[in-house]
Amino acid sequence: MNARAPDPALKLVLASGSPRRRELLGQLGIVPAAIRAPDIDETPGKGEKPRDYVNRIARQKAEASVPSDDELVLCADTTVAAGRRIMGKPADRAEADAFLRLLSGRRHRVITAIAARRGDEIRVKDVETAVKMKVLSETEISNYLDTGDWDGKAGAYAIQGPAGALIPWINGSFTGVVGLPLAETATLLRTMGLVFGGKP
Ligand SMILES: Cc1cn([C@H]2C[C@H](O)[C@@H](COP(=O)(O)OP(=O)(O)OP(=O)(O)O)O2)c(=O)[nH]c1=O
């Protein structure tokens, strides 16, 4: 991927309404100059593969977020895949319950695609992590649902919250599961010319 020249005047716009993504950028020392969450239809296509889906949605979010000349836009999309099944954010407690029962005791994949846009140039990168959820008892399921932490989370869980107690094992990027794979995001932002975290 050919890198753009570092441009200290370039400002980052986070095109995401996810507070987790803003916090994760904070870990890199990046405070977005603006937050503009695009409103796009995230319905998966019939039979669409999970990885194709997150790449398409991340790209569509970037296409819907027009940067000004001094802006670099960052978007992301995270989905939980069990086999070919795509699990987005649960509509309600009942769907969250169904998701958790599907994930209980099995390995699944969390795929996050990140997209950076400068002018008309969009670059997309996806990161996949394998996650193993323990076998959940009825009590664990109802206690977790009572926390409400499943709301707004793909797959009806947030590994960085109380669900951490339900996940003994991952193989891949922890920050990618949360919603912004920081190693890949840092590389992508630097190759697009953003200056952060010390000398370019
Ligand atoms: C699996 C998992 C998801 N999530 C969250 C991250 C995302 O906020 C959400 C995935 O939904 P997304 O549609 O990727 O993101 P969003 O709707 O929250 O925000 P936007 O579309 O504006 O960028 O699930 C966690 O916080 N922890 C986890 O462990």
The ligand as a Tripos MOL2 file, in Angstrom:
@<TRIPOS>MOLECULE
LIG
   29    30     1     0     0
SMALL
NO_CHARGES

@<TRIPOS>ATOM
      1 C1        -18.3820   -7.8870   19.5610 C.3       1 LIG1
      2 C2        -18.3450   -6.5310   20.1820 C.ar      1 LIG1
      3 C3        -19.0020   -5.4580   19.5790 C.ar      1 LIG1
      4 N1        -18.9590   -4.2210   20.1920 N.ar      1 LIG1
      5 C4        -19.6620   -3.0560   19.5820 C.3       1 LIG1
      6 C5        -18.7290   -2.1720   18.7590 C.3       1 LIG1
      7 C6        -19.6970   -1.4200   17.8930 C.3       1 LIG1
      8 O1        -20.0990   -0.2460   18.5770 O.3       1 LIG1
      9 C7        -20.8680   -2.3830   17.7450 C.3       1 LIG1
     10 C8        -20.8980   -2.9450   16.3480 C.3       1 LIG1
     11 O2        -21.8060   -2.1850   15.5860 O.3       1 LIG1
     12 P1        -21.3210   -1.3000   14.3500 P.3       1 LIG1
     13 O3        -22.4570   -1.2040   13.3960 O.co2     1 LIG1
     14 O4        -19.9930   -1.7920   13.8460 O.co2     1 LIG1
     15 O5        -21.0190    0.1340   14.9590 O.3       1 LIG1
     16 P2        -22.0510    1.1530   15.6330 P.3       1 LIG1
     17 O6        -23.4020    1.0250   15.0350 O.co2     1 LIG1
     18 O7        -21.9260    0.9820   17.1190 O.co2     1 LIG1
     19 O8        -21.4240    2.5550   15.2710 O.3       1 LIG1
     20 P3        -21.2260    3.1380   13.7860 P.3       1 LIG1
     21 O9        -21.9600    2.2490   12.8360 O.co2     1 LIG1
     22 O10       -21.7490    4.5330   13.8750 O.co2     1 LIG1
     23 O11       -19.7270    3.0910   13.5690 O.co2     1 LIG1
     24 O12       -20.6570   -3.4790   18.6490 O.3       1 LIG1
     25 C9        -18.2930   -3.9920   21.3870 C.ar      1 LIG1
     26 O13       -18.2960   -2.8680   21.9240 O.2       1 LIG1
     27 N2        -17.6290   -5.0450   21.9730 N.ar      1 LIG1
     28 C10       -17.6260   -6.3070   21.4360 C.ar      1 LIG1
     29 O14       -17.0280   -7.2330   22.0210 O.2       1 LIG1
@<TRIPOS>BOND
     1     1     2 1
     2     2     3 ar
     3     2    28 ar
     4     3     4 ar
     5     4     5 1
     6     4    25 ar
     7     5     6 1
     8     5    24 1
     9     6     7 1
    10     7     8 1
    11     7     9 1
    12     9    10 1
    13     9    24 1
    14    10    11 1
    15    11    12 1
    16    12    13 2
    17    12    14 1
    18    12    15 1
    19    15    16 1
    20    16    17 2
    21    16    18 1
    22    16    19 1
    23    19    20 1
    24    20    21 2
    25    20    22 1
    26    20    23 1
    27    25    26 2
    28    25    27 ar
    29    27    28 ar
    30    28    29 2
@<TRIPOS>SUBSTRUCTURE
     1 LIG1         1 GROUP 0 **** ****
